């Protein structure tokens, strides 16, 4: 009887796995763009793509911290399938399987770094890649798909959404601090020095076309088609850890990497609130959209033929497990205590009305704020939670990218103590910088992402708290760090 009950429970859990990519669900997944909205790959074409096999993977160590004989041992290992949904019987089983999906590589070649880089101690010194206190590099894994062939796998969720904390602990799901774009720029520079500069430049210009916004006049992202190889390298090196020019964003104003801890309580995903999050199925759709289907979106006729791409996608079961894992993530232990100064800051927070937008206990009201230059339609106001106020932050990412809805979502302040750089483009490094009124000035030098050319620029908008007395500002920051 007990075996029967366990099998029945497992079958119930499997039956709860939503079908990820249905035409009906995808049609209402996103907030429409301010310019041309995409037509996504059809349900039929999506499921014609084979689902990926996730093989067992192994930690990558700093070369000076690697156990003796480790690589020799890896070369002797047989390939093993790591994800098998038929073995998942409880919610905790699904969460553990989701961790495997989170760390699973989707690329087996050099993107931000190569296998040779990870075997070279000087690479870490030159690039500032964080190393965990156990000596591991949590942004990549060694993968064995064939015996005797150890591959460097990356570009899974862990590559961007893992943070090595100051004490060397690892915070999965947090805003990452892998200096990926800077590493990629240096790989680009190396390739150029190998004697194939013209070929590399052509490849970069073709790659950067994904950032151009169909239908947008004077699209600033089109500047990449006139950039030199040296300018591409400089643009990548200007992007600090915690910010990245990921697919369909921008190399001109790349976004801050979002913190996925607490995502279960977020009603909109992406800084611009592009993806609606109403159920676990929406998070599954968002995950495969980011990793598998974003390059298949068409910005033209809905009748244009759509073909499944070469390659693989996550299975519905893998996406369900990943979403369960993301929902389960907890923040790192907060060293900041609610002392007398922080309690004073709590009173300042309440008195200044900060809770109107950053409402406890989530410290967000989960609404959208229109940017300057965009007027919400009546249809939008009937369908989405929109605030009747503007905060004056730089509107370009919300208007001039393929993520541009015309809005920014109200971010949660929970966990702001361990995040950084801050703001939707990661323009400021710390809370002290955010509350510094000097950031509004045109000659300000951003302490986070300063732009592809490093020019001085003001970090405009959200002026709340900038005129507080120094002692109240200090107290407010102390309170925010306890959240």
Secondary structure, DSSP 8 states (H G I E B T S, - for coil): -HHHHHHHHHHHHHHT---S--HHHHHTTB---SS---B---HHHHHHSEE---B-EEEEE-TTTS-TTHHHHHHT----B---GGG--SHHHHHHHHHHHHH--SB-S-SSS-HHHHT-HHHHHHH-----TTSEEEEEEEEEEETTEEEEEB-SHHHHSEEE-TTS-EEETS-----HHHHHHHHHHHHHHTT-HHHHHHHHHHHGGGG--TT-TT-GGGGGGG--HHHHHHHHHTS-TTEE--TTS-SSS-EE----TTGGG-SEESTT--EE-SSHHHHHHHHHIIIIIGGG-BSS-TTS-----SSEE--HHHHHHHHHHHHH-----------HHHHHHHHHHHHTTGGGTS-TTTT----EEE-TT----HHHHHHS-EES-------HHHHSSTT--SEEE----TTTTT--SBSTT--BSSHHHHT-GGGGSTT---SS---TT-------S--TTTTS-HHHHHHHHHHHTT-
